[in-house]
C-alpha cells in the first residue's frame, strides 16, 4: 500500500510539472511586490545573497537536474547571461534533493556560466511555495518582481523583459 501511495504521488508530481511545461504560464506581478531576500550556499560553498545584485535585472529560476523543461531552458539562460552580462544576473535555485551530488557534475557537464544555489524550505515558501518547475521570476533593478513564469518559457520572453527593465 505504501509503495502505491509513493507511486501515486510521483505520478501527480510529474503531471503537474509536465502540465506546466506544455501550458507554461506567466503573470505580471504588482510592481510593489518586493523580491524576498535570501542567503543560500552556492555550488562552490560560498554564500550568495540575492540583495547583493540589486541594481541588475535578476532572473531567478527554480529548477532541478532531473526536470526536462528545466534542462531545456539552461542553454538559453547560459546565452542570456553571456549576452546581457552587464545588466543581468541569472541565478538557478536547485530543488534537487541530492544537492551537490547531483548539481555539481551537472553544472560542469553542461557549462553553466551563472550562479546556482541550493534551495531551502524558507526560500521556496517565500516565493509562493513553487508548485511546479521550472518556475522563474524576473526581478527588476529596484528589487520588484515583474514577472513569474511557470513551465518552460521561450527565451524571447526573457529578452523582452530584460530590454524593458535594463
C-alpha positions as CSV (number, residue, x, y, z in Angstrom):
1,X,0.0,0.0,0.0
2,X,2.8,2.4,0.9
3,X,4.5,1.8,-2.4
4,X,1.3,2.5,-4.3
5,X,0.9,5.8,-2.5
6,X,4.5,6.8,-3.3
7,X,4.0,6.0,-7.0
8,X,0.7,7.9,-7.0
9,X,2.4,11.0,-5.5
10,X,5.3,10.7,-8.0
11,X,2.8,10.5,-10.9
12,X,0.8,13.5,-9.7
13,X,4.1,15.5,-9.4
14,X,5.1,14.6,-12.9
15,X,1.7,15.6,-14.3
16,X,1.9,19.0,-12.6
17,X,5.4,19.5,-13.9
18,X,4.6,18.5,-17.4
19,X,1.3,20.3,-17.4
20,X,3.2,23.5,-16.7
21,X,5.7,22.5,-19.4
22,X,3.0,22.1,-22.0
23,X,1.0,25.1,-20.9
24,X,3.6,27.4,-19.5
25,X,2.1,30.4,-17.8
26,X,3.3,33.9,-16.9
27,X,1.9,36.7,-14.8
28,X,2.8,40.3,-14.4
29,X,3.1,40.8,-10.7
30,X,2.5,44.1,-8.9
31,X,5.5,46.5,-9.0
32,X,5.1,46.8,-5.3
33,X,5.9,43.1,-4.9
34,X,9.4,43.2,-3.4
35,X,11.5,40.1,-4.1
36,X,12.1,38.2,-0.9
37,X,15.8,38.4,0.0
38,X,17.8,35.3,0.9
39,X,21.3,34.0,1.5
40,X,21.9,30.5,0.3
41,X,25.0,28.3,-0.3
42,X,26.2,28.1,-3.9
43,X,27.8,25.1,-5.6
44,X,31.3,26.4,-4.5
45,X,30.3,26.5,-0.9
46,X,30.1,30.3,-0.8
47,X,27.1,32.3,0.4
48,X,25.1,34.1,-2.3
49,X,22.8,36.9,-1.1
50,X,20.1,38.0,-3.5
51,X,20.1,41.6,-2.5
52,X,23.8,41.9,-3.4
53,X,22.5,42.0,-7.0
54,X,20.2,45.0,-6.6
55,X,20.8,47.3,-9.5
56,X,20.8,44.4,-12.0
57,X,17.9,42.6,-13.7
58,X,17.7,39.2,-12.0
59,X,16.4,36.0,-13.5
60,X,15.7,33.7,-10.6
61,X,15.0,30.2,-11.8
62,X,13.7,27.3,-9.5
63,X,14.8,24.1,-11.3
64,X,16.1,20.6,-10.9
65,X,18.6,18.5,-12.8
66,X,16.0,15.7,-13.5
67,X,13.4,18.1,-14.9
68,X,13.2,18.0,-18.8
69,X,11.7,21.5,-19.3
70,X,14.3,22.9,-16.8
71,X,17.1,21.3,-18.8
72,X,15.7,22.8,-22.0
73,X,15.9,26.3,-20.6
74,X,19.5,26.0,-19.4
75,X,21.3,26.7,-22.7
76,X,19.1,29.7,-23.1
77,X,20.0,31.1,-19.7
78,X,23.7,30.5,-20.5
79,X,23.2,32.6,-23.7
80,X,21.3,35.3,-21.8
81,X,23.9,35.6,-19.1
82,X,26.6,36.0,-21.7
83,X,24.7,38.4,-23.9
84,X,23.4,40.7,-21.1
85,X,26.2,40.2,-18.6
86,X,26.5,43.9,-17.8
87,X,22.8,44.3,-17.0
88,X,21.7,40.8,-15.9
89,X,22.4,38.1,-13.3
90,X,20.9,34.6,-13.7
91,X,20.6,32.6,-10.6
92,X,19.4,29.0,-10.6
93,X,17.8,27.7,-7.4
94,X,18.3,24.0,-7.3
95,X,15.5,21.9,-5.8
96,X,17.5,18.7,-6.2
97,X,17.3,16.6,-3.1
98,X,20.8,15.2,-3.7
99,X,22.2,18.7,-3.6
100,X,25.9,18.8,-4.6
101,X,26.0,15.1,-5.6
102,X,23.6,15.8,-8.5
103,X,24.1,19.5,-9.2
104,X,27.9,19.9,-9.3
105,X,28.6,17.3,-12.0
106,X,25.5,18.6,-14.0
107,X,26.8,22.2,-13.7
108,X,30.2,21.2,-15.1
109,X,29.0,18.9,-17.8
110,X,26.5,21.5,-19.2
111,X,28.9,24.5,-19.0
112,X,26.6,26.7,-16.8
113,X,28.0,30.2,-16.6
114,X,25.7,31.5,-13.9
115,X,25.3,31.1,-10.2
116,X,23.4,28.1,-8.8
117,X,22.4,27.8,-5.2
118,X,20.7,25.1,-3.1
119,X,17.2,25.8,-2.1
120,X,15.9,25.5,1.4
121,X,12.3,25.4,2.6
122,X,12.3,29.0,3.7
123,X,13.1,30.4,0.2
124,X,10.7,28.1,-1.5
125,X,7.9,29.3,0.9
126,X,9.0,32.9,0.4
127,X,8.5,32.6,-3.3
128,X,5.0,31.2,-3.0
129,X,5.6,27.6,-2.5
130,X,6.9,26.8,-6.0
131,X,4.3,24.2,-7.0
132,X,5.9,23.1,-10.3
133,X,9.2,23.6,-12.1
134,X,10.7,25.4,-13.7
135,X,9.3,28.5,-12.0
136,X,11.2,31.6,-13.0
137,X,10.9,35.1,-11.5
138,X,12.1,38.3,-13.3
139,X,13.2,40.9,-10.8
140,X,13.9,44.5,-11.8
141,X,16.8,46.7,-10.7
142,X,14.8,48.0,-7.8
143,X,14.1,44.5,-6.5
144,X,10.5,44.3,-7.6
145,X,9.2,41.0,-9.0
146,X,8.0,42.0,-12.5
147,X,7.1,38.5,-13.9
148,X,6.6,35.0,-12.8
149,X,6.8,32.2,-15.4
150,X,5.6,28.7,-14.6
151,X,6.8,26.0,-17.0
152,X,9.2,26.2,-19.9
153,X,9.4,29.8,-21.2
154,X,10.7,30.9,-24.5
155,X,13.9,32.9,-24.5
156,X,12.2,35.7,-26.5
157,X,10.0,36.5,-23.4
158,X,13.1,36.8,-21.2
159,X,14.8,39.0,-23.8
160,X,11.7,41.3,-24.0
161,X,11.7,41.5,-20.1
162,X,15.4,42.3,-19.9
163,X,15.2,45.0,-22.6
164,X,12.2,46.6,-20.9
165,X,13.9,46.6,-17.5
166,X,17.6,47.4,-18.2
